[in-house]
Amino acid sequence: MTVLSPAQNPVPETDSPLVLALPKGRILKAAAPLLHTAGIVPGPDFNDEKSRLLRFETNDPGVDVVRVRSFDVATFVAFGGAQIGICGADVLMEFDYPEIYAPLDLGIGGCRISIAQPRDRSGQEDNPNRLSQVRVATKYPSITRRHFAARGINASIVHLHGAMELAPVLDLSHLIVDLVDTGSTLRANGLEETHTIAHITSRLIVNRTALKTQPERITALINRFRTALAPAQTRDQQS
């Protein structure tokens, strides 16, 4: 079976609406004010939780939006299904698609990718003299392998998509690598954060081929987001 690579996928014709891929969940809620300020208002069905639609027209006839899983935004953009998207830096780090260009840090969805382990094993993860290999539960296998390989540690991955905190408790793994916000779920399950791999915010991403073939349209949309960010950046500089 032939697997399609991002470079093989065609970019839609220039007279079609640009497709903006948005992630479901907390990033979408954080992005809503930014979208409004950028002048992109999806149709009424977009906010209807009962709606089965996944693609929505907006007040701008040149832009449609699609609502997908946060981990899938980068794939939609890399393969040309969407020309632009909003995506967590964690997803960009994990997939590392060369077809994606990330021109703007949107400063929303702030969190971190961290290592955590049971409290009674605290300190073992960072001591290479006591640890040459480790079993890690995570939904970030690439990030996890790179992190531990740089420290001379062989990471055996248990690939999970949720309930990560259960893995050390049920002896599936020694450690977990997961996205952490407040850390309350870790504490509630007897785990503690031992190391931060990366601090994460959401980025505006674009398909490089679309940027080359439709530079005026894509650049204009990027600039709308850049302008929408300006007031927040000014407040940050003054604080």
LUMKOLSE-245763 format. One line per 5 residues: number of its first residue (from 1); for each residue x, y, z of N, C-alpha, C. Coordinates in pm, 1 decimal. Atoms other than C-alpha are relative to their C-alpha. Example, Ala and Ser with C-alpha at 12.3 -4.5 7.8 and 13.67 -1.06 7.14 Angstrom:
1) 89.0:-119.0:0.0:1230.0:-450.0:780.0:90.0:120.0:0.0; -82.0:-119.0:-6.0:1367.0:-106.0:714.0:-77.0:109.0:73.0
//
This chain:
1) 83.7:-118.6:0.0:0.0:0.0:0.0:88.0:124.6:0.0; -76.6:-123.9:8.8:134.6:343.6:-96.9:-48.2:98.6:104.7; 33.5:-101.6:-99.6:145.6:598.7:184.4:28.4:136.6:-58.9; -14.4:-133.4:57.1:88.7:953.3:68.2:85.9:87.3:89.1; -82.3:-94.0:-76.2:356.4:1198.6:176.3:-56.3:139.3:-17.1
6) 53.8:-134.7:11.0:272.9:1563.8:243.4:33.5:67.8:-131.3; -42.7:-69.5:121.3:470.4:1680.9:-60.4:-79.6:-42.6:-122.4; 74.1:49.8:114.1:254.4:1469.6:-292.5:-141.1:55.4:-6.7; 139.2:-39.2:-5.9:-72.6:1622.4:-185.3:-22.1:135.4:-66.3; 22.7:-126.3:68.6:-216.1:1897.0:-408.8:-59.7:105.5:91.5
11) 59.8:-112.7:-70.4:-305.4:2242.2:-277.3:-122.1:44.1:-78.5; 120.6:-37.8:71.3:-661.3:2355.6:-359.3:20.0:120.2:-91.1; -7.1:-111.6:93.4:-723.7:2598.9:-644.9:-14.7:132.5:73.9; -4.2:-128.3:-68.8:-677.1:2963.5:-558.8:-135.6:66.8:11.0; 130.6:-62.9:-12.0:-1045.0:3050.9:-614.4:-85.7:-67.7:106.9
16) 69.6:63.9:-111.2:-1150.2:2813.7:-334.0:28.5:75.5:129.2; -29.9:-61.9:-129.4:-1181.5:2943.8:22.6:123.0:-63.1:63.8; -106.5:55.2:-82.3:-871.9:2905.8:233.6:-62.5:-76.3:115.5; 51.5:80.3:-110.8:-922.4:2640.2:498.7:90.3:20.2:121.5; -68.7:-22.1:-127.1:-823.2:2726.9:855.6:-36.7:-113.6:94.6
21) 23.2:113.7:-89.6:-784.1:2418.3:1079.1:12.2:45.8:145.0; 3.1:-38.9:-140.8:-878.7:2473.9:1443.2:-10.2:-124.1:87.8; 4.1:116.0:-88.2:-822.5:2233.7:1732.1:-119.6:4.5:93.8; 107.1:8.3:-97.9:-1109.0:2114.3:1948.2:56.8:20.9:140.9; -41.4:-4.7:-139.7:-1097.5:2175.6:2322.6:47.0:135.8:47.6
26) -35.9:-121.8:-72.0:-921.0:2430.6:2537.8:68.1:103.0:-89.5; -65.8:-96.4:87.5:-708.9:2586.2:2260.8:-103.6:75.5:-82.9; 104.9:-65.2:78.3:-1021.7:2657.1:2057.4:-68.1:108.6:81.5; 61.2:-101.4:-86.1:-1177.6:2838.3:2352.9:91.8:119.7:17.0; -95.7:-109.6:-16.1:-861.0:3041.3:2402.5:17.0:79.5:-128.4
31) -19.8:-66.1:128.7:-843.3:3119.7:2029.9:-120.5:81.5:-44.3; 123.1:-65.9:45.2:-1203.7:3242.6:1998.9:9.7:152.3:-1.6; -11.4:-146.4:4.8:-1132.2:3606.9:2099.8:97.0:47.9:-108.1; -98.2:-35.9:101.9:-830.4:3615.8:1868.5:-61.1:-8.7:-139.5; 66.9:14.2:129.2:-1035.0:3488.0:1575.6:-95.3:116.5:-23.7
36) 94.9:-110.9:12.2:-1299.6:3751.5:1642.8:71.7:130.2:-31.4; -77.5:-122.3:23.9:-1038.6:4028.1:1657.7:59.6:1.2:-139.9; -54.5:11.6:136.1:-890.7:3899.5:1331.0:-108.9:7.7:-106.8; 109.9:-14.4:94.9:-1235.3:3933.4:1173.6:-46.1:-130.1:-61.6; 43.5:131.2:48.7:-1304.3:3560.4:1134.5:-106.3:-52.3:94.8
41) 113.4:42.3:-83.5:-1647.8:3465.9:1266.7:-68.4:-118.9:-67.1; 65.9:117.2:58.4:-1764.5:3107.9:1195.6:-150.9:9.7:11.4; 145.5:4.0:-3.7:-2130.0:3034.9:1126.6:-52.6:-49.9:132.8; 59.2:34.3:-130.1:-2373.0:2968.2:1415.3:15.7:-146.2:39.3; -14.7:142.4:-32.7:-2337.6:2589.3:1389.7:134.7:-31.4:64.3
46) -134.8:24.2:-50.7:-1971.4:2620.0:1486.1:-0.8:-15.0:152.3; 5.1:3.6:-146.8:-2059.9:2679.7:1853.7:-108.4:-92.1:53.8; 104.0:93.8:-41.2:-2338.2:2421.7:1859.8:63.8:-136.2:24.3; -65.7:125.4:-35.4:-2200.8:2119.4:2045.9:-71.7:-121.9:-58.3; 75.6:111.1:57.2:-2474.9:1901.7:1894.5:18.6:-11.5:-150.8
51) -16.7:1.0:144.9:-2377.7:1991.5:1538.8:97.4:-109.2:-42.9; -86.0:104.9:54.4:-2228.8:1707.9:1333.9:95.0:54.8:-106.5; -86.2:-59.4:102.2:-2064.9:1948.1:1091.0:142.5:12.1:50.6; -141.4:-18.4:-33.5:-1685.9:1966.9:1084.6:62.6:114.1:-79.9; -47.2:-113.3:79.6:-1641.5:2233.0:814.8:-107.6:108.3:2.1
56) 93.7:-109.7:-18.3:-1797.7:2575.8:853.3:41.2:120.4:-84.2; -25.0:-128.1:63.7:-1828.6:2888.3:645.1:18.3:106.8:107.5; -16.6:-112.2:-92.2:-1733.5:3218.4:806.8:-59.7:125.7:-63.7; 45.3:-128.2:54.0:-1830.1:3583.5:762.9:86.0:46.1:-116.9; -90.3:-30.8:110.7:-1536.5:3599.5:519.8:-14.7:-109.3:-105.4
61) 18.5:103.5:102.4:-1623.0:3418.2:193.6:129.6:-63.8:-46.5; -128.3:55.0:39.9:-1251.7:3359.9:139.2:62.4:-93.6:101.6; -54.7:84.8:-106.3:-1205.6:3158.5:460.1:-108.2:-92.4:54.6; 79.4:99.4:-72.5:-1367.1:2836.4:585.8:82.5:-50.9:117.5; -71.8:61.4:-111.5:-1280.6:2671.5:915.2:-42.4:-145.6:13.6
66) 30.0:138.2:-34.8:-1257.6:2303.8:1007.4:41.1:-22.5:144.3; -25.0:27.9:-141.8:-1266.6:2167.6:1360.7:45.7:-144.5:11.1; -58.5:134.3:-4.2:-1037.7:1867.8:1421.7:69.8:-22.3:133.4; -77.3:30.4:-121.3:-848.1:1693.3:1700.8:128.3:82.3:0.7; -118.4:-86.4:-10.1:-559.7:1903.4:1829.5:123.0:-65.3:-61.1
71) -115.8:70.1:54.9:-308.1:1635.2:1726.7:-4.9:-11.4:-151.3; 15.3:15.6:144.3:-446.1:1635.0:1372.0:16.3:129.9:-78.0; -8.9:-128.7:70.7:-418.6:2006.7:1292.2:124.4:5.0:-88.0; -124.6:-6.7:76.2:-55.5:1982.5:1184.5:-3.3:-91.6:-121.8; 8.2:93.2:111.7:-128.7:1681.4:963.9:-88.3:55.7:-111.5
76) 86.5:-61.6:100.7:-417.1:1858.1:787.6:74.6:108.7:-76.4; -72.3:-109.6:65.2:-192.4:2156.8:717.1:117.7:-54.5:-81.0; -116.2:54.6:70.7:116.1:1953.3:618.9:-39.8:-66.9:-131.0; 44.7:70.6:119.4:-82.3:1746.5:366.9:-82.4:87.2:-94.0; 70.3:-92.2:88.6:-257.4:2052.2:221.6:-150.3:-3.8:9.0
81) 144.0:-1.4:-18.9:-609.0:1970.6:342.6:-47.3:134.1:53.1; 20.6:-137.1:-46.6:-593.4:2304.9:522.3:125.3:77.9:-32.9; -116.7:-81.1:35.8:-367.0:2590.0:420.7:60.1:70.7:120.9; -43.7:-74.5:-118.3:-341.8:2746.8:765.8:-67.5:-62.4:121.6; 59.3:61.2:-118.3:-409.3:2637.8:1122.9:53.9:59.4:127.9
86) -47.1:-35.6:-134.0:-370.0:2694.2:1494.6:34.0:-129.2:70.9; -54.2:128.3:-44.5:-158.8:2428.7:1660.0:93.5:20.7:118.5; -92.5:-5.3:-112.5:18.9:2365.8:1988.5:141.7:-33.1:-43.1; -140.3:26.9:33.4:397.9:2372.9:1973.3:39.0:-143.0:32.3; -28.4:140.7:-30.7:393.6:2025.4:2130.1:-21.9:-89.3:-121.5
91) 30.0:79.7:119.7:234.4:1884.7:1814.1:106.1:23.4:-107.6; -104.7:-31.0:97.5:489.1:2064.3:1594.9:129.8:-70.1:36.3; -121.3:68.9:-44.4:773.8:1923.1:1804.1:-9.3:-150.3:-24.7; 16.4:145.1:13.3:632.0:1571.3:1787.4:11.2:-44.5:-145.5; 4.2:44.3:139.6:570.6:1552.3:1411.6:110.4:62.8:-85.9
96) -111.3:-65.9:68.4:833.3:1801.7:1289.4:-15.3:-3.4:-151.6; 25.4:-0.8:144.1:674.1:1836.0:944.4:79.6:111.6:-68.0; -72.0:-106.3:71.3:910.6:2021.9:706.9:-91.8:83.8:-87.7; 94.4:-71.6:86.3:605.1:2127.2:504.4:-70.9:113.3:73.5; 70.2:-100.1:-80.2:488.2:2353.6:789.4:92.6:115.1:36.8
101) -67.3:-122.5:-42.6:596.4:2710.9:855.7:-85.9:62.4:109.7; 72.7:-56.3:-114.5:499.9:2868.5:1190.8:42.8:145.3:20.7; -44.8:-139.2:-5.1:518.0:3248.0:1152.4:-32.8:74.4:129.2; 43.3:-76.5:-116.9:341.6:3352.2:1475.1:-18.1:-88.1:123.4; 32.7:57.2:-130.6:345.5:3253.7:1839.9:-121.7:76.2:50.8
106) 125.0:-66.0:-37.1:-12.7:3327.5:1944.1:-10.2:26.7:150.2; -2.5:-26.9:-143.2:67.9:3320.4:2315.5:-120.7:-52.2:76.1; 115.8:58.9:-67.9:-240.6:3112.9:2402.8:26.1:-147.5:26.2; -13.4:143.3:-28.0:-283.4:2763.6:2544.8:129.4:-34.1:71.0; -127.9:22.1:-66.4:22.9:2796.7:2765.7:-1.3:-120.1:94.4
111) -16.2:116.5:-86.2:139.5:2475.0:2935.3:143.4:-49.5:-18.9; -135.8:51.6:14.6:447.0:2249.7:2937.8:-3.6:-151.6:-20.8; -20.6:144.6:9.6:564.8:1903.4:2836.8:98.0:-38.1:110.0; -81.6:33.3:-116.8:701.1:1742.5:3150.2:11.0:-149.6:21.9; -17.3:136.8:-48.4:832.6:1420.5:3294.5:-55.5:-6.0:141.7
116) 51.3:19.5:-135.8:653.8:1288.2:3600.8:16.5:-145.3:39.2; -17.1:135.4:-51.6:694.4:984.9:3821.3:-59.8:-6.9:140.2; 51.1:11.8:-137.1:564.5:846.2:4150.6:91.2:71.6:98.8; -77.1:-78.7:-97.2:671.8:1054.2:4448.6:110.8:-80.7:66.3; -101.5:79.7:-71.2:860.7:764.4:4608.2:120.2:-36.1:-86.3
121) -116.3:22.7:86.2:1096.8:743.7:4305.1:67.7:130.5:-37.7; -51.3:-132.1:35.0:1185.1:1112.2:4299.2:151.9:1.2:-6.8; -143.8:-16.7:15.9:1534.9:1188.4:4168.7:65.1:-102.7:-90.0; -64.1:104.3:78.4:1601.1:866.7:3978.7:8.9:34.8:-148.0; 4.4:-27.4:144.6:1506.2:1001.2:3633.8:120.4:78.2:-49.0
126) -105.6:-88.3:46.4:1784.0:1259.7:3622.1:140.4:-51.9:30.6; -130.3:52.7:-37.6:2068.7:1034.0:3741.9:43.0:-108.0:-99.6; -38.6:97.3:103.0:2231.3:864.5:3438.1:83.8:-114.6:54.0; -78.4:108.1:-58.4:2456.9:658.5:3667.7:-89.1:-111.4:54.4; 91.8:98.7:-56.1:2151.3:479.8:3805.1:-101.7:-47.2:-102.0
131) 105.1:29.6:96.6:1944.7:463.7:3487.5:57.1:1.2:-141.3; -46.4:4.8:138.9:2049.2:344.2:3140.0:-115.5:-22.5:-95.8; 119.4:13.2:82.3:1703.4:256.8:3012.6:-122.2:16.0:90.0; 119.4:-28.0:-78.2:1351.1:340.3:3119.3:-122.8:-21.6:-88.2; 126.2:15.9:71.9:994.1:259.5:3021.1:-87.7:121.4:29.8
136) 72.0:-126.9:-13.5:789.3:573.6:2957.9:-134.0:-7.6:-71.8; 132.1:-9.9:61.4:416.8:613.6:2893.8:-20.4:143.1:-49.4; 14.0:-133.5:56.7:338.3:903.4:2663.2:-80.1:-2.9:-129.3; 55.8:-15.4:134.8:148.0:1029.5:2362.0:98.5:76.7:-88.8; -105.3:-69.9:73.6:472.4:1198.9:2251.2:123.3:-89.6:-15.6
141) -115.2:91.0:10.3:702.9:911.6:2146.7:125.3:65.2:-57.2; -118.7:-61.3:61.6:933.1:1124.1:1927.5:68.4:96.1:96.3; -56.3:-94.7:-96.8:981.3:1401.4:2183.6:68.1:-76.0:113.0; -52.6:77.1:-113.3:1036.3:1144.4:2457.3:130.9:-69.5:-36.2; -123.6:68.6:40.3:1293.4:940.4:2265.7:114.7:98.8:-15.9
146) -107.0:-99.4:19.4:1488.3:1252.9:2167.2:53.0:50.5:133.3; -42.7:-52.6:-130.1:1494.3:1383.8:2523.2:91.5:-97.9:72.4; -79.7:97.4:-74.2:1624.1:1063.9:2679.4:125.4:-42.2:-75.6; -118.6:36.3:78.1:1859.3:977.6:2392.3:110.0:103.0:18.6; -99.5:-105.8:-20.7:2033.1:1313.8:2442.7:71.2:-16.0:133.1
151) -59.3:23.8:-131.8:2105.2:1195.8:2798.1:56.9:-141.0:12.4; -57.2:133.8:0.4:2229.5:852.3:2695.1:-90.1:-105.3:60.7; 95.8:93.2:-59.2:1912.5:679.6:2815.7:-88.7:-55.7:-109.9; 86.5:65.3:97.1:1722.6:427.3:2606.7:-142.7:-1.5:54.3; 138.8:-7.2:-44.4:1349.4:501.5:2637.0:-84.7:-100.3:-76.1
156) 97.3:93.6:56.2:1107.1:215.9:2577.8:-137.7:63.7:17.1; 122.3:-79.5:-1.4:775.6:377.4:2484.7:-124.4:-87.0:14.3; 136.2:52.2:-9.1:429.2:275.8:2601.6:-89.5:110.7:-54.4; 72.3:-107.1:69.4:215.8:473.2:2357.6:-146.7:0.7:43.8; 137.1:-17.8:-45.7:-105.9:593.1:2523.0:-54.6:131.7:-52.4
161) 63.4:-123.6:44.7:-356.8:859.7:2426.3:-76.4:69.4:111.9; 69.5:-61.2:-112.2:-505.7:931.6:2768.0:24.8:-80.3:127.0; -15.9:65.0:-130.8:-515.1:840.4:3138.5:145.8:-35.0:26.8; -143.4:24.7:-11.8:-136.2:870.2:3136.0:42.0:-24.2:144.9; -39.6:6.5:-140.9:-122.3:908.4:3514.6:-15.5:-139.4:59.6
166) 18.8:135.7:-50.9:-238.4:549.2:3561.4:118.2:-91.8:-29.4; -104.2:92.3:46.2:61.9:398.9:3383.8:100.4:-37.9:108.3; -93.8:41.3:-105.2:316.1:415.3:3670.8:-70.4:-69.4:117.0; 74.7:58.8:-110.9:48.0:327.9:3926.9:-28.2:-147.8:-25.9; 32.0:138.5:37.6:-38.8:8.4:3736.4:120.4:-73.6:-58.3
171) -126.2:61.4:43.0:326.6:-71.6:3655.2:11.0:-19.6:-151.1; -20.7:0.1:144.6:290.8:-6.5:3282.5:130.6:69.1:-35.9; -120.7:-77.9:29.4:583.2:236.0:3299.6:62.0:50.2:128.6; -67.2:-63.3:-113.3:838.9:393.7:3529.1:-37.6:147.7:9.3; 22.5:-144.3:9.2:767.8:750.1:3411.6:-110.2:27.9:-100.0
176) 85.7:-47.0:108.0:525.8:948.7:3202.7:58.0:130.2:-54.6; -26.8:-130.7:60.6:582.5:1236.2:2961.1:-133.8:49.1:-52.7; 133.9:-46.2:35.2:270.8:1445.2:2925.4:-6.5:151.5:5.1; 27.0:-142.8:-5.1:126.4:1791.5:2882.6:-52.5:33.5:139.2; 37.6:-37.9:-136.7:94.3:1965.1:3219.5:-40.6:146.7:2.0
181) 44.1:-138.6:-18.5:-100.9:2276.4:3306.0:19.8:38.6:146.2; -13.5:-33.0:-142.3:-161.0:2311.4:3681.9:72.4:-109.6:78.5; -61.7:111.7:-71.5:-26.4:1968.3:3779.9:-93.1:-66.4:100.0; 92.2:54.1:-100.2:-337.1:1891.6:3987.0:-31.6:-147.6:-24.6; 29.2:140.7:29.8:-408.8:1563.4:3806.1:117.5:-88.9:39.0
186) -117.7:76.1:-43.5:-51.5:1447.1:3867.0:-3.4:-20.6:151.0; -0.3:8.7:-147.0:-75.8:1524.5:4238.5:-110.7:-91.3:50.5; 113.3:82.0:-43.3:-416.6:1358.9:4268.9:27.6:-148.6:-17.6; -31.7:140.4:27.2:-264.3:1036.1:4133.8:136.6:-41.0:52.5; -123.9:37.7:-67.8:48.0:1034.1:4348.6:126.0:20.8:-80.6
191) -116.9:-26.9:83.2:286.1:1167.2:4083.4:52.0:140.5:26.0; -55.6:-134.3:-6.7:519.6:1463.3:4078.8:84.2:27.7:-123.8; -77.3:-46.4:115.3:680.3:1663.1:3801.8:147.0:2.7:38.5; -143.3:1.8:-31.5:1055.6:1605.6:3787.2:83.8:80.5:-98.3; -79.2:-71.5:100.7:1164.5:1781.7:3469.2:-93.3:57.6:-106.0
196) 74.7:-61.3:109.3:1020.8:2024.9:3214.7:80.9:-12.7:-128.3; -67.6:15.1:128.6:1112.4:1929.3:2858.1:-13.4:126.2:-83.7; 21.9:-120.1:81.4:957.1:2234.7:2691.4:-123.7:73.6:48.2; 118.3:-83.0:-24.0:721.4:2524.1:2756.5:-73.0:16.0:-133.3; 82.5:10.6:120.4:433.9:2523.6:2508.4:-99.4:116.3:-8.6
201) 110.4:-88.0:34.1:212.3:2784.7:2345.8:-50.1:-40.5:-138.1; 55.3:33.7:131.1:-3.9:2769.6:2034.7:55.6:91.5:-107.4; -59.3:-72.9:111.8:127.5:2880.7:1696.0:-97.4:5.8:-117.8; 65.4:-4.2:129.5:-22.8:2996.0:1370.7:91.5:-71.5:-98.0; -82.6:77.2:92.8:97.7:2749.9:1107.8:-58.4:8.5:-140.3
206) 44.3:-3.7:139.5:82.0:2752.6:727.4:71.5:-108.3:-79.3; -59.4:94.3:93.1:147.0:2507.0:449.3:96.6:75.6:-91.8; -101.8:-72.6:76.3:470.2:2610.6:272.3:-35.4:8.8:-148.7; 37.4:-2.9:141.0:340.2:2514.6:-72.0:-110.3:102.4:-24.3; 107.3:-98.2:13.4:24.6:2719.8:-20.6:55.0:142.1:8.6
211) -60.1:-133.0:-13.2:238.5:3014.9:88.2:71.4:40.7:-128.5; -69.7:-29.6:126.1:440.2:2987.7:-234.7:-97.5:23.0:-114.8; 92.6:-8.3:113.0:140.6:2942.5:-465.5:-108.1:106.7:19.2; 101.7:-101.3:-28.9:-96.1:3185.9:-292.7:55.0:102.5:99.3; -67.4:-84.0:-99.1:138.6:3434.3:-125.4:-83.5:118.0:49.2
216) 76.5:-117.6:-42.2:-95.9:3734.2:-123.5:-111.5:-37.8:96.6; 111.5:41.9:-85.8:-392.2:3548.3:27.7:49.4:-48.8:136.2; -50.7:54.5:-126.0:-188.4:3361.6:288.7:63.1:109.9:84.8; -66.1:-107.8:-74.2:21.0:3664.9:385.7:-102.5:95.9:58.7; 104.6:-89.0:-51.5:-292.2:3878.4:421.4:-66.0:-59.4:124.1
221) 62.3:64.9:-115.7:-441.8:3622.4:660.3:95.6:-2.1:118.9; -99.9:-5.8:-108.0:-118.7:3599.7:861.0:1.0:138.7:61.9; -4.8:-137.5:-49.7:-117.5:3979.3:889.6:-123.4:35.4:82.3; 118.9:-23.3:-81.5:-474.0:3978.1:1021.1:20.1:-53.6:141.0; -29.7:54.7:-132.1:-362.0:3753.6:1304.9:107.0:82.9:70.6
226) -105.6:-82.0:-59.6:-49.9:3963.3:1359.7:-58.9:129.7:57.1; 64.7:-122.0:-46.6:-263.5:4276.3:1390.3:-87.1:-27.5:121.7; 84.1:36.3:-113.6:-503.8:4098.5:1625.3:81.7:-23.3:126.3; -87.4:24.6:-114.9:-210.4:4004.9:1850.1:59.1:127.8:57.7; -71.9:-121.4:-38.8:-72.5:4359.3:1868.1:-45.0:58.2:133.8
231) 39.4:-57.0:-129.3:-287.7:4488.9:2160.2:48.8:-82.0:118.8; -47.2:85.4:-109.3:-200.4:4188.8:2378.2:149.1:11.8:21.3; -144.5:-14.7:-11.7:169.6:4222.2:2299.6:37.6:133.4:60.7; -25.3:-130.8:-59.7:155.8:4591.1:2389.2:-24.9:-2.4:149.2; 29.6:11.6:-144.0:-6.4:4508.6:2725.5:111.0:-75.9:70.0
236) -106.8:78.1:-61.3:262.0:4247.6:2794.6:126.5:83.0:18.9; -119.0:-82.8:-7.7:538.5:4498.5:2723.6:-12.7:106.9:108.3; 21.2:-104.9:-99.6:380.0:4758.5:2954.1:-8.8:-54.7:141.9; 15.0:59.1:-134.4:324.6:4514.4:3242.3:134.8:-36.3:60.6
//
